[in-house]
Amino acid sequence: MSFLALKNISKSYGSGHNKSDVLSNINLDIKEGEFVAIVGFSGTGKTTLISTIAGLIKPDSGEVTMEGKKVTGPSSERGVVFQSYSLMPWLTVFGNVALAVDSVFSDLSASERTERIEKYINMVGLSHATHRHPSELSGGMRQRVNVARALAASPHVLLLDEPLSALDALTRANLQDEIIRIWEQEKKTVVLITNDVDEGLIMADRIIPLNPGPNATFGPEFIVDLPRPRDRTAMNHDENFKKLRSDITQYLMSVGIGDSADSTSNVYQLPNVQPNTASDFGLSDDEKPDALKPYSNNMGDKKYLEYFNLTKVYPTPKGPLTVVDKFELNIGKGEFISIIGHSGCGKSTVLSMTAGLTDISDGGIVLDKKEVSAAGPDRAVVFQAPSLFPWLSAKENVALGVERVYPHCTPAERNSIVEYYLSKVGLSEAFNKKAAELSNGMKQRVGISRAFALSPKLLLLDEPFGMLDSLTRWELQEVLMEVWTRTKVTAIMVTHDVDEAILLADRVVMMTNGPNAKVGKVMKVDLPRPRTRKALVSHPDYYKYREELLTFLAECDNH
């Protein structure tokens, strides 16, 4: 008999024309003590599934059983950790964990309850923060409190609904290790919902894809037959890991992205016009560049973008704090650079100074033989949050920038530029939709379209896909590469994602930990273009590059 079983689970919301079918005929058997990862993407019904297992949502048909008994409502036997922290802001760490302990173990004495609370706070490494409030904690520490609170109730099953997806890479890796250690120590049965294939491979015994809805169903399960403990760097040498990772990724892409791509449409054409930021703007040369490649002359110039002794110092109550210290780098024209490093290493500060949004304390930046001293339309920035005007349509949001750099063009020409780049990011059907009506992934597509439509000398990307689920991130990486291949605009992307850095870049710049962060190492990525994720994971050199980055980040972590 299964310890935890899902039998023919189906769930819909609404009725009639407004009915939304979410889950269909979900079946799963989980053994006691097993660690199962369910991998899916936004909108596949993952949270509905975990809430059904927890007894928080009643299925339309089918049933969930635990030790042979039907689950009819929530219970302390099933502890849930959601993506959002849901802590009581007026209570301390101790007080938040005490809520669970006092509720489940009311028959224990006060001293026994205190001992239990302190045990689980210590287990997640927060004994030093016992009396702090949530507002005084980092995102990673708040999620540790959530885990401690769930464990302190001594559940038989721990249900984790993307608990680490909002955290930076280092904090996420540390908490993954923490959860694995606790799982082995406490002998819990764990169901993890995630959109990260690597997270599943590091943590789980089995990975089961949840195919996209409506009527989401399970795909084929993948047995993670990798020895424990699993070391992230060492796994790069394990052929079983490589095959599993490739098979799961290929499957998810096949059911998620498929082969269709609106971005390949050629219906929309660019007019032969130049932006007013072009160095040879106004010339009547027959070879003058157009809106697609306004800077194709001198392509490959090794010092198109120069950083020399770039330094940023912030005043603090304890004295000056040097965040970036003598950052030195030359970037060639048409080159794509990824900057990677742990949170707080100054990646975004370098990008912000390059954009002219943050003052430079010392040193300088020269772009196309002109020193950067302020923000300008020759540098387009795509942030993690796309910063759109919610009351304007997708076209109107892109047109704002186009009007600034193409004021000399006719309205029809400007409109053609807007429609061309929106079509290239797959938004031909959403020209007139208000930004407020768009999904996060679609908003970021508008942001990318707006950046390219400026025909900038330099494209700056500050973790633009960091808030998106894996499938949307994969899709937009493909879109970004497709449009970049056409424009060959010089580009810098800040990321903490090792795979993203390798996939997109000609060179990866690794930054040391802050404060006093600087260039620690530069890795050339000698992989053929155009690149796709499917081709990348099977390339013989891919894991060599991946190991070099992981080793550098691990060394930074240990210093």
ZAMARGU-4260 file (C-alpha; in steps of 0.2 Angstrom, whole numbers, plus 5000, padded with zeros to 4 digits):
<rodrens>
0) 5000/5000/5000 | 5006/5017/4995 | 5011/5029/5009 | 5004/5044/4999 | 4993/5041/4984
5) 4984/5052/4971 | 4970/5043/4962 | 4962/5051/4946 | 4963/5069/4953 | 4954/5082/4942
10) 4951/5100/4946 | 4943/5114/4937 | 4938/5132/4942 | 4923/5142/4936 | 4908/5136/4926
15) 4901/5137/4909 | 4910/5148/4897 | 4922/5154/4911 | 4926/5136/4916 | 4945/5133/4917
20) 4951/5115/4917 | 4967/5114/4927 | 4971/5096/4932 | 4965/5080/4923 | 4967/5062/4929
25) 4982/5064/4940 | 4989/5048/4947 | 5004/5046/4959 | 5010/5033/4972 | 5024/5039/4984
30) 5033/5028/4996 | 5036/5033/5014 | 5053/5042/5015 | 5054/5046/4997 | 5059/5063/4989
35) 5048/5067/4974 | 5050/5082/4963 | 5036/5088/4952 | 5043/5099/4938 | 5032/5111/4929
40) 5030/5129/4923 | 5019/5143/4927 | 5000/5140/4923 | 5002/5121/4924 | 4992/5119/4940
45) 5007/5115/4952 | 5000/5125/4966 | 4983/5118/4964 | 4991/5101/4964 | 5001/5104/4980
50) 4986/5112/4989 | 4975/5097/4984 | 4988/5085/4992 | 4988/5097/5008 | 4969/5096/5009
55) 4967/5114/5006 | 4958/5112/4990 | 4945/5098/4986 | 4947/5090/4969 | 4931/5089/4958
60) 4935/5070/4956 | 4947/5057/4962 | 4955/5057/4979 | 4971/5059/4989 | 4975/5046/5002
65) 4988/5045/5016 | 4992/5028/5024 | 4975/5022/5016 | 4965/5036/5023 | 4956/5049/5012
70) 4962/5067/5014 | 4947/5078/5017 | 4955/5093/5024 | 4971/5101/5030 | 4981/5092/5044
75) 4997/5094/5054 | 5002/5078/5046 | 5006/5087/5030 | 5017/5103/5032 | 5017/5115/5018
80) 5030/5128/5013 | 5024/5140/4999 | 5034/5152/4988 | 5028/5167/4998 | 5035/5168/5016
85) 5018/5171/5025 | 5026/5175/5041 | 5017/5186/5055 | 5027/5202/5054 | 5024/5207/5072
90) 5031/5191/5079 | 5049/5186/5080 | 5057/5170/5072 | 5054/5161/5089 | 5036/5168/5089
95) 5032/5162/5071 | 5038/5145/5074 | 5029/5144/5091 | 5013/5146/5081 | 5014/5129/5074
100) 5021/5121/5090 | 5008/5128/5102 | 4994/5122/5090 | 5000/5104/5087 | 5009/5101/5104
105) 4997/5110/5116 | 4999/5095/5128 | 5017/5098/5131 | 5024/5109/5145 | 5030/5127/5141
110) 5048/5121/5143 | 5046/5106/5131 | 5038/5117/5118 | 5052/5130/5120 | 5065/5116/5118
115) 5056/5110/5102 | 5055/5128/5095 | 5073/5131/5098 | 5078/5114/5090 | 5070/5118/5073
120) 5076/5136/5073 | 5094/5129/5076 | 5091/5115/5063 | 5089/5128/5049 | 5104/5139/5056
125) 5094/5153/5063 | 5099/5152/5082 | 5107/5169/5080 | 5091/5177/5074 | 5079/5170/5086
130) 5073/5187/5092 | 5073/5196/5075 | 5057/5200/5066 | 5054/5196/5048 | 5057/5214/5042
135) 5075/5211/5049 | 5078/5195/5039 | 5084/5192/5021 | 5073/5183/5009 | 5083/5167/5012
140) 5081/5168/5031 | 5063/5171/5030 | 5061/5155/5020 | 5071/5146/5033 | 5059/5152/5046
145) 5045/5144/5035 | 5054/5128/5034 | 5057/5127/5053 | 5039/5131/5056 | 5033/5117/5045
150) 5045/5105/5052 | 5042/5109/5070 | 5024/5103/5068 | 5032/5086/5065 | 5022/5082/5049
155) 5023/5065/5040 | 5024/5073/5023 | 5033/5090/5019 | 5025/5098/5004 | 5037/5112/4996
160) 5028/5123/4983 | 5043/5132/4974 | 5050/5138/4991 | 5067/5143/4984 | 5062/5151/4967
165) 5063/5169/4973 | 5080/5167/4980 | 5097/5171/4973 | 5107/5156/4967 | 5119/5155/4982
170) 5105/5156/4995 | 5095/5144/4985 | 5109/5131/4984 | 5112/5133/5003 | 5094/5130/5007
175) 5093/5115/4995 | 5107/5107/5005 | 5099/5112/5021 | 5082/5104/5016 | 5091/5088/5010
180) 5101/5087/5026 | 5085/5089/5036 | 5075/5076/5025 | 5089/5063/5028 | 5090/5067/5047
185) 5071/5067/5049 | 5066/5053/5037 | 5052/5064/5030 | 5042/5060/5014 | 5044/5076/5003
190) 5035/5082/4988 | 5044/5097/4980 | 5036/5107/4966 | 5049/5116/4956 | 5052/5123/4939
195) 5071/5120/4940 | 5077/5104/4933 | 5094/5105/4942 | 5085/5108/4958 | 5076/5091/4955
200) 5092/5082/4951 | 5101/5088/4966 | 5087/5084/4978 | 5075/5071/4972 | 5073/5052/4970
205) 5061/5054/4956 | 5057/5068/4944 | 5039/5069/4937 | 5035/5082/4924 | 5018/5091/4925
210) 5013/5094/4907 | 5006/5111/4903 | 4987/5113/4904 | 4973/5116/4902 | 4969/5098/4908
215) 4987/5096/4915 | 4993/5078/4916 | 5009/5070/4922 | 5022/5065/4909 | 5034/5051/4910
220) 5043/5049/4927 | 5062/5050/4927 | 5072/5040/4941 | 5086/5050/4948 | 5098/5036/4951
225) 5113/5047/4957 | 5123/5043/4972 | 5121/5054/4987 | 5128/5066/4993 | 5127/5075/4976
230) 5140/5088/4973 | 5135/5101/4960 | 5153/5102/4952 | 5157/5083/4953 | 5140/5079/4944
235) 5147/5087/4929 | 5158/5072/4926 | 5143/5059/4929 | 5137/5053/4912 | 5120/5047/4920
240) 5118/5065/4927 | 5121/5073/4909 | 5109/5061/4901 | 5096/5063/4914 | 5097/5082/4913
245) 5097/5082/4894 | 5082/5070/4893 | 5072/5080/4905 | 5076/5096/4897 | 5072/5090/4880
250) 5055/5083/4886 | 5050/5099/4895 | 5055/5109/4879 | 5045/5098/4868 | 5029/5099/4878
255) 5031/5117/4883 | 5039/5127/4868 | 5036/5115/4854 | 5042/5120/4837 | 5031/5135/4833
260) 5038/5152/4835 | 5029/5168/4831 | 5046/5177/4832 | 5051/5170/4815 | 5037/5179/4806
265) 5043/5190/4792 | 5027/5199/4789 | 5033/5215/4797 | 5048/5225/4788 | 5060/5238/4794
270) 5061/5255/4785 | 5078/5260/4779 | 5080/5274/4792 | 5093/5278/4805 | 5092/5283/4824
275) 5098/5300/4829 | 5111/5291/4840 | 5120/5284/4825 | 5138/5290/4824 | 5135/5294/4805
280) 5117/5300/4807 | 5113/5312/4793 | 5125/5306/4780 | 5119/5301/4763 | 5130/5287/4760
285) 5122/5273/4750 | 5130/5260/4762 | 5122/5269/4777 | 5115/5257/4790 | 5097/5255/4794
290) 5086/5252/4809 | 5091/5234/4810 | 5110/5236/4810 | 5114/5255/4812 | 5132/5251/4819
295) 5138/5238/4808 | 5154/5248/4803 | 5170/5243/4812 | 5162/5227/4819 | 5174/5218/4830
300) 5183/5233/4836 | 5191/5226/4852 | 5190/5242/4862 | 5172/5248/4857 | 5168/5248/4876
305) 5182/5251/4888 | 5181/5250/4907 | 5197/5257/4916 | 5199/5257/4935 | 5180/5258/4937
310) 5176/5260/4955 | 5160/5263/4965 | 5161/5269/4984 | 5146/5272/4994 | 5146/5282/5011
315) 5140/5272/5026 | 5139/5276/5045 | 5154/5265/5047 | 5164/5274/5033 | 5166/5273/5014
320) 5161/5256/5007 | 5170/5251/4991 | 5157/5240/4981 | 5166/5239/4965 | 5185/5241/4965
325) 5195/5244/4949 | 5184/5234/4937 | 5194/5233/4921 | 5188/5226/4904 | 5188/5229/4885
330) 5173/5223/4875 | 5172/5221/4856 | 5159/5229/4845 | 5145/5216/4842 | 5151/5205/4857
335) 5139/5197/4869 | 5146/5197/4887 | 5138/5189/4902 | 5143/5195/4920 | 5141/5182/4933
340) 5144/5181/4952 | 5135/5179/4969 | 5123/5192/4975 | 5131/5208/4982 | 5146/5206/4970
345) 5143/5222/4961 | 5136/5215/4945 | 5121/5227/4944 | 5131/5241/4950 | 5143/5240/4935
350) 5128/5239/4923 | 5120/5254/4932 | 5136/5264/4930 | 5137/5259/4912 | 5119/5264/4909
355) 5123/5281/4917 | 5110/5278/4931 | 5123/5278/4945 | 5138/5290/4947 | 5156/5283/4945
360) 5167/5286/4960 | 5183/5283/4951 | 5190/5277/4934 | 5178/5278/4919 | 5169/5270/4905
365) 5171/5274/4886 | 5158/5269/4873 | 5162/5271/4855 | 5176/5284/4859 | 5164/5294/4870
370) 5165/5294/4889 | 5149/5289/4898 | 5144/5303/4910 | 5125/5301/4910 | 5110/5291/4904
375) 5106/5291/4885 | 5096/5282/4872 | 5112/5275/4864 | 5111/5263/4879 | 5095/5252/4881
380) 5092/5244/4898 | 5081/5229/4901 | 5078/5226/4920 | 5072/5211/4930 | 5055/5220/4931
385) 5051/5228/4914 | 5045/5245/4920 | 5030/5247/4908 | 5017/5260/4909 | 5002/5249/4913
390) 4989/5260/4905 | 4998/5260/4888 | 4997/5246/4875 | 5012/5236/4871 | 5014/5246/4855
395) 5013/5263/4865 | 5026/5257/4877 | 5038/5253/4863 | 5034/5269/4854 | 5039/5280/4868
400) 5057/5276/4865 | 5056/5275/4846 | 5049/5293/4845 | 5064/5299/4855 | 5077/5291/4843
405) 5067/5292/4827 | 5059/5310/4828 | 5065/5313/4810 | 5055/5299/4803 | 5037/5298/4797
410) 5023/5291/4809 | 5022/5276/4797 | 5040/5273/4798 | 5040/5274/4817 | 5025/5262/4818
415) 5034/5250/4806 | 5049/5249/4818 | 5038/5246/4833 | 5028/5232/4825 | 5043/5224/4818
420) 5052/5222/4835 | 5036/5217/4844 | 5033/5204/4830 | 5051/5197/4833 | 5047/5194/4851
425) 5031/5184/4847 | 5018/5198/4851 | 5010/5200/4834 | 4993/5196/4842 | 4996/5208/4857
430) 5000/5225/4849 | 4985/5234/4857 | 4984/5225/4874 | 4987/5236/4889 | 5003/5231/4899
435) 4992/5228/4914 | 4983/5214/4904 | 5000/5205/4900 | 5008/5190/4909 | 5025/5193/4917
440) 5033/5184/4902 | 5024/5195/4889 | 5029/5211/4899 | 5047/5206/4898 | 5045/5203/4879
445) 5039/5221/4877 | 5054/5226/4887 | 5066/5217/4876 | 5057/5224/4860 | 5058/5241/4867
450) 5076/5240/4870 | 5080/5233/4852 | 5069/5246/4844 | 5080/5260/4851 | 5094/5253/4839
455) 5106/5256/4854 | 5125/5255/4853 | 5124/5245/4869 | 5111/5233/4876 | 5111/5231/4895
460) 5102/5217/4902 | 5100/5216/4921 | 5094/5198/4925 | 5079/5201/4914 | 5073/5183/4916
465) 5076/5181/4934 | 5058/5182/4940 | 5051/5171/4927 | 5048/5152/4927 | 5061/5141/4918
470) 5050/5138/4902 | 5046/5156/4900 | 5065/5160/4903 | 5070/5147/4890 | 5058/5154/4877
475) 5064/5172/4880 | 5082/5167/4879 | 5079/5159/4862 | 5069/5175/4857 | 5084/5186/4863
480) 5097/5176/4854 | 5086/5176/4838 | 5084/5195/4838 | 5102/5198/4844 | 5109/5187/4829
485) 5100/5199/4817 | 5106/5215/4825 | 5123/5210/4832 | 5121/5224/4845 | 5135/5225/4858
490) 5127/5217/4874 | 5130/5214/4892 | 5119/5203/4903 | 5120/5202/4922 | 5115/5185/4928
495) 5117/5172/4942 | 5112/5158/4930 | 5127/5147/4924 | 5118/5140/4910 | 5111/5156/4904
500) 5128/5164/4905 | 5135/5150/4893 | 5121/5149/4882 | 5121/5168/4877 | 5138/5174/4879
505) 5154/5175/4868 | 5164/5178/4885 | 5158/5176/4903 | 5165/5188/4915 | 5166/5181/4933
510) 5166/5194/4947 | 5174/5191/4964 | 5163/5193/4980 | 5160/5210/4987 | 5164/5222/4994
515) 5179/5227/4984 | 5173/5216/4969 | 5182/5216/4953 | 5185/5205/4938 | 5191/5188/4944
520) 5191/5178/4928 | 5186/5179/4910 | 5180/5163/4901 | 5179/5163/4882 | 5164/5152/4876
525) 5169/5144/4860 | 5153/5137/4855 | 5145/5138/4837 | 5131/5151/4834 | 5116/5151/4832
530) 5114/5142/4848 | 5099/5133/4855 | 5097/5125/4872 | 5093/5108/4865 | 5110/5108/4855
535) 5119/5116/4870 | 5116/5102/4883 | 5123/5089/4871 | 5138/5098/4865 | 5154/5090/4871
540) 5162/5106/4878 | 5146/5112/4887 | 5150/5103/4904 | 5168/5109/4904 | 5162/5127/4903
545) 5149/5124/4916 | 5162/5116/4928 | 5173/5131/4926 | 5160/5143/4931 | 5153/5132/4945
550) 5171/5130/4952 | 5174/5148/4952 | 5157/5152/4961 | 5161/5138/4974 | 5178/5145/4978
555) 5170/5163/4980 | 5158/5155/4992 | 5171/5147/5002 | 5182/5163/5004
</rodrens>
